[in-house]
Amino acid sequence: MRVDIHVHMIGNGRDIDNVDRDVYFNAEDNQRWFARLLYNLIEEDLMRLEADLNKDGIISTIEYIGLIYRMLRDSEEIDAIVLLALDALYSPRTGELDRRRTDLFVSNRFLSRIVVSLNQRLKEDGIDNKRFLFGASVSPNRRDWESELEYILTQTDAVLLKLIPSTQHIHLMDTRHRDFYRTLSRYNLPLLCHAGPEYSFPEGIRNKRLDNFRFLERAIECGVNVIVAHCATPVFPLIDKDETQELYNFMKDANGNGRIHLWADTSALSLSTRMHLIPEILDLFPPEWLIHGSDFPVPIDGWTHLPYLSHDVRPDEYIMIVRTGNGHWLRHSIQLY
């Protein structure tokens, strides 16, 4: 089965007390110019994909869910996608919900129900060879992390747990998180963790020091299987440090006992500012260390796969990429998974 493990759930709900019934998104009081630009690009891209079914100029949560369904239903390359929840920001000190700094909150209860309903819809449409998978998110900073983690482990079919340390103010090396990691290990639930620069959220920009892949050492020590998102690659090479070689060394040490404990995903490697890193990634990382991800709906354009410049892409391959209807998914030009 060909799986995209990195697809974000987004929406436009404005009531943070209603997160079990809708996605919460409200970044207007906590904004950075780059994050605002990115949100506008995502909205424009979704408009081009005809997500705005009622033509009111707004992409609702329901409309986005419909788009995701159509993309998987019609895809000739992807058999399953993992839809990712995102827990709110909780104070590392008190464990209390930080309403002001929480920009996006996709609750486990809401998304797990959506995944069930989408799979039921696939079944009703006679599609038996595709499915949606649930990617949970539980912040270890939560005062009630144990009960929330118990919920996803016992009452959902979660296939992984997603964290963005900078955005959620999570200090991965904090010794208080040991029991959290040990629970993930005991239930064999992988941790998909953002690493490298995070420009999608204002808090990610402010706290980028927390998105250091080296801090995953604590989780690995506790027996957690970890996936490093984006291969920890830089977004802007002139500003962000390229640590591809350092990540390889870190993964080599983690996987040195004959068993793979640490993977990296290929999400958003087709950004024009990251394309030049793909040959180095292919040369360094064994393919069994890499997992496919797209980072949808972060905009990725087919034009970046220029013939003979982007990992020896041929003209016919380039034409195939740019003509693909849901061409934001990283697939044709490089086979990393």
Sequence and secondary structure as in RCSB ss.txt:
>XXXX:A:sequence
MRVDIHVHMIGNGRDIDNVDRDVYFNAEDNQRWFARLLYNLIEEDLMRLEADLNKDGIISTIEYIGLIYRMLRDS
EEIDAIVLLALDALYSPRTGELDRRRTDLFVSNRFLSRIVVSLNQRLKEDGIDNKRFLFGASVSPNRRDWESELE
YILTQTDAVLLKLIPSTQHIHLMDTRHRDFYRTLSRYNLPLLCHAGPEYSFPEGIRNKRLDNFRFLERAIECGVN
VIVAHCATPVFPLIDKDETQELYNFMKDANGNGRIHLWADTSALSLSTRMHLIPEILDLFPPEWLIHGSDFPVPI
DGWTHLPYLSHDVRPDEYIMIVRTGNGHWLRHSIQLY
>XXXX:A:secstr
  EEEEEE    B  GGGTTTS EE  TTS  HHHHHHHHHHHHHHHHTT  TT SS   HHHHHHHHHHHHHH 
SS SEEEEE B   B TTT  B TTT  EEB HHHHHHHHHHHHHHHHHTT  S EEEEEE   TTSTTHHHHHH
HHHHHS EEEEEE HHHHT  TT GGGHHHHHHHHHTT  EEEE S   SSHHHHHTGGG  GGGGHHHHHTT  
EEEEGGG  SSTTTS   HHHHHHHHHHHTTTSS  EEEE TTTTSTTTGGGHHHHHHHS GGGEE    BTS  
 GGGS TTTSTT  HHHHHHHHH TTTTSS SS    
